[in-house]
Amino acid sequence: MKTAIAKVSDARISLKHSLVLCKELKGKKLGKAMKFLEDLIAQKVSINGKYYTKAAKNFLDLLKTGEANAIQKGLNPEKLFIKQIKADKGLRFYRPRSLWHLRRQRIKAVNLSLELEER
């Protein structure tokens, strides 16, 4: 089987939102998935009344990277399907504050991975 892989590590998006988008995108054609994400960003279509624009932008970049990898391998972009897409917990780090506010804010990140298959 011909596959192409793309990964994004430590994306600053919500794990909860990215899991919702993974569930929606799995098994779709690449073109339909990209159109769906563009409509989410433009707020033309929603998932349970929510748009998830920040997460959708990261997923759209991931799909474009996967498409570029597939073209580089010589695969046909019209025949690509999303075989596997997943989001995992990433790095947790502290965002620094100014001197006056000594508390710092803890930020979570997400690792995204994508596998495209030609059918």
N, C-alpha and C positions, 0 to 999 in steps of 0.2 A: 504494500500500500504506500502511496505517496503522501507524505505529510510535511507540514511546515509548522514550526514552533516559534512563539513569541512570548517574552516575559517582561514584566515590569516589577521591580522590587522597590519597596518602601514608598508606595503611592500614598499621598495624604488624603485618603477618603475613608468613609465609614465602612467597616466590615459588613455591617447589617445591610447597608444600601447595595454594596457590591454583591452580596449573596442573592439579593432580589434580582439584580440584573443578570447574574449568571444563570439563574433559573429560567429567565425569559429567553436568553440567547442560545442556550444549548440546543443543538440539533438544527438550527436555522441555516439557510444559505447565507453566504458572506454578504452578498449585495443587499438582501432583505434585512439582515442584522444591522448593517451600516445605515440604511435608510431609517430603520426603527430608532436607532440612537440619535440620528440627526433630527428626527421628529420630536424625540424627547427633549433635546436641547432647545429646540424652537418652541416647545410647549404646545405642539399640535396634538400629541397623543400622551396619555398618562397610564401609569400602572397603579391601580387602586386610588386614583385621585392625586398621585404624587408624580413629580417629574424627574427627580434624582439627577439634576443637571451636572453637578460637579463630578459624580461618579460616571455619568454617561460620557463626559468629555474624555476621561481617562480610558474608558473602554473603547471609545472610537479611535484614540491614538493606538491602542493595543491592536485593534483589528487592522488598522492601516499598516502597522509594522509587520503583522502576520501576512498580509497580502503582499507586501514588498518582498518578504522572505520567500513566499511561494513563487513569485515571479522569477526571483533569482535562481530558484531550483528548477525552473522550467515547467511549472504547473500552470494549468489553465485557470484564470481567476473566476470564470463564469461557472465552473464546476466545483468550487470549493464549498465545503460545509464545515460548520463548527463541530468538531468531534468531541473536544473536551475543553471546558473553560472553568477555571476555579479561582477562588480567592481564599488566601490563608492569612493568618495573623502575621504581621511583620514586626519591625523594630518599634520599641516604645522608647521615647526620648523626651527630654525636658526642653521646653521652649523658654529661653531666659527672659527675665523681666528687667526693669530698670533698677537702679540702686535703691530707690525709695520703696519699691514694692519687692520685698525679698522672696515672696512666694513665687514659685515658678509653676508653669502650667505643663501638665503631662500630655503629650501628643501621641496618638496611635497611628500606625501606618499599616498598609496592606500590601501583600505580595500577590500579583496577578499572573496567571499563566494561561496560555491559549495553545490549542493544537488544531490545525486546519487539515482537512482530508479531502482529497480529490475523489469524487465518485462519478 
